[in-house]
Every structure is written in structure tokens, then in C-alpha cells.
Amino acid sequence: MKADSLLKHNIDTLLKARHQTRHDLAVWVRQSTDRAKVDPWISSIFTRQNREFQFKYLDRIADFFGIAVYQLFQPGISPLTERRTGFDR
């Protein structure tokens, strides 16, 4: 799995766990409450495979979740990347 795909899946999982939306994240990262500006930006990143988060936003995204930047790229946050089955051996 590519780093960008992993990042997007992990962000979606973290948002769902916190009962927040992509809009909430976009407002935090872009520091604007204008839906006309932030919603198209975040939507295009998640819906187009050729779009990715710019490097300059990673610190703000990590701050939003209260984690370090490297943790955004850790496998296992999203069930899609979890290798364990959840059953005891």
C-alpha cells in the first residue's frame, strides 16, 4: 500500500473514532470556516487518487488528532491495514 493511501485510510479511521468529519479536519488545517473554500479542498484529496496532502499540512493534521506525524503513517490504525485477524492463537 502506498503512503498516501495509508494516510487517507488512517485519517478516515481516526475521524470516525472521534465522531468528527472531514470538514472539521479541513477547517482545522486550513484555518477557515468558509465551506466554499475548505470542502472542495478536502473532498478532492479523498476522491482523486492523484491528489495528496501537501507536506506542509502534515503537522497540522497530526496536531488535530493529538499524535506525532509519523503515527499518521502507521499500519494498523485502519482495519484495512491491520494484519491480525483478532482471534487468539
C-alpha positions as a printed Julia matrix, in Angstrom:
89×3 Matrix{Float64}:
   0.0     0.0    0.0
   1.3     3.44  -0.89
   1.94    6.01   1.83
  -0.72    8.37   0.5
  -3.41    5.67   0.55
  -2.37    4.6    4.04
  -2.53    8.21   5.23
  -6.04    8.7    3.81
  -7.35    5.45   5.33
  -5.82    6.26   8.71
  -7.25    9.77   8.71
 -10.73    8.45   7.88
 -10.46    5.87  10.68
  -9.29    8.44  13.22
 -12.08   10.82  12.23
 -14.68    8.08  12.59
 -13.32    7.08  16.02
 -13.56   10.69  17.19
 -17.02   11.21  15.63
 -15.7    14.06  13.5
 -15.92   14.85   9.81
 -13.52   15.66   7.03
 -14.92   19.18   7.17
 -13.8    19.5   10.8
 -10.29   18.47   9.79
 -10.26   20.83   6.8
 -11.32   23.77   8.96
  -8.52   22.99  11.43
  -5.87   22.56   8.76
  -6.85   25.47   6.52
  -7.91   27.71   9.42
 -11.05   28.84   7.62
 -14.72   28.24   8.39
 -15.87   29.06   4.86
 -17.38   25.84   3.48
 -16.91   27.09  -0.07
 -13.14   27.0    0.46
 -12.46   24.01   2.69
 -14.96   21.41   1.49
 -13.76   21.24  -2.15
 -10.16   21.11  -0.95
 -10.61   18.14   1.39
 -13.07   16.38  -0.9
 -10.72   16.48  -3.87
  -7.91   14.98  -1.82
 -10.01   12.0   -0.74
 -11.83   11.38  -4.03
  -8.99   11.76  -6.53
  -6.15    9.29  -6.39
  -3.7    11.72  -7.96
  -4.31   14.33  -5.21
  -2.46   14.11  -1.94
  -1.98   16.09   1.24
   0.79   18.61   0.92
   3.74   18.06   3.21
   3.15   21.4    4.92
  -0.23   20.2    6.27
   1.0    17.03   7.99
   1.96   18.81  11.23
  -1.48   20.44  11.44
  -3.24   17.13  10.77
  -1.2    15.38  13.46
  -1.96   18.23  15.89
  -5.67   17.83  15.15
  -5.52   14.21  16.31
  -3.01   14.83  19.11
  -0.42   12.45  17.68
   3.01   12.68  16.06
   3.28   12.95  12.28
   4.9     9.52  11.9
   1.89    7.93  13.62
  -0.34    9.04  10.73
   1.54    6.53   8.57
   1.48    3.55  10.95
  -0.22    0.43   9.62
  -2.91   -1.0   11.85
  -4.89    2.16  12.58
  -7.29    1.36   9.78
  -8.84   -2.13   9.65
  -7.79   -2.2    6.0
  -4.13   -2.32   7.01
  -4.47   -4.47  10.13
  -2.76   -7.82   9.55
  -4.05   -9.54  12.66
  -7.39  -11.32  12.5
  -8.47  -10.55  16.03
  -8.63  -14.22  17.04
  -6.43  -15.61  19.78
  -3.99  -18.27  18.72
